[in-house]
Amino acid sequence: MRVKCLFFAASRDVTGVQEKELTYADGTKTDALIANLIEQFPGLGPIFQSAVLAVNQEYIDPESPIELKDGDEIAVIPPISGG
C-alpha cells in the first residue's frame, strides 16, 4: 500500500522535504511507520517524542497505533515554539 507523509516545521527541516510517498505492507500500523521514518531520518527521533500525528486530518493517540490504509495521508506536526 502507498501512503503520503507530510512534514511540517522542524520535521520538514530534518527531512528536507515537505512530503514523501511511502510504500508499506498491508496491515502496517502507525507505530511501524514512525519507527521506519526514524530509521530513514534519525533526527526525527527527538521530534516524535512531542510531535502530534494525524491520519487523514484526524489526530491519533500515539499510545494506540492504528492500521494504515492505501492512500492515507499522515501529517507529522511538531510542537510550535517561538515568540
C-alpha positions in Angstrom: 0.0 0.0 0.0 1.1 3.6 -0.6 0.7 6.4 1.9 1.7 10.1 1.8 3.6 11.6 4.7 3.5 15.3 5.2 6.2 17.1 7.2 5.8 20.4 9.0 8.1 22.8 10.8 11.1 21.0 12.4 10.2 17.7 10.8 10.4 19.3 7.4 13.8 20.8 8.3 15.1 17.4 9.3 13.8 15.5 6.3 14.4 18.3 3.8 11.1 17.6 2.1 7.5 18.7 2.6 6.0 15.4 1.7 7.2 11.9 0.9 5.3 8.9 -0.6 6.0 5.7 1.2 5.2 2.0 0.4 4.3 -0.4 3.2 2.8 -3.9 3.5 -0.9 -4.1 4.2 -1.6 -4.1 7.9 1.2 -1.7 8.8 0.4 0.4 11.8 1.4 4.0 12.7 4.0 2.8 15.2 5.8 0.9 12.5 5.6 3.9 10.2 7.2 6.1 12.9 10.0 3.6 13.5 10.7 3.5 9.8 10.7 7.3 9.5 13.2 7.5 12.4 15.4 4.9 10.7 15.4 6.9 7.5 15.8 10.3 9.3 17.4 9.8 12.7 16.9 13.5 13.5 13.1 12.7 13.8 13.6 10.7 16.9 13.6 13.6 19.3 10.8 15.3 17.4 8.5 12.3 17.7 8.8 12.5 21.5 6.5 15.5 21.4 5.0 15.6 17.8 1.4 15.0 17.0 0.5 12.6 14.3 -2.6 13.0 12.2 -4.0 10.4 9.7 -6.4 11.9 7.1 -6.6 15.1 9.1 -7.6 13.2 12.3 -5.3 13.4 15.3 -4.4 9.9 16.6 -3.4 8.8 20.1 0.3 7.8 20.0 -0.3 5.1 22.6 -2.9 3.4 20.4 -1.4 2.7 16.9 -3.9 2.4 14.1 -3.7 0.3 10.9 -2.9 2.4 7.8 -4.8 2.0 4.6 -3.8 2.6 1.0 -4.0 6.3 0.1 -3.8 7.5 3.7 -2.3 10.9 4.4 -0.1 11.1 7.5 1.0 14.5 8.9 3.9 14.9 11.3 3.2 18.0 13.3 5.9 19.1 15.8 5.1 21.4 18.7 5.1 25.1 17.7 7.6 27.2 19.6 9.0 30.7 19.4 7.6 34.1 20.1 
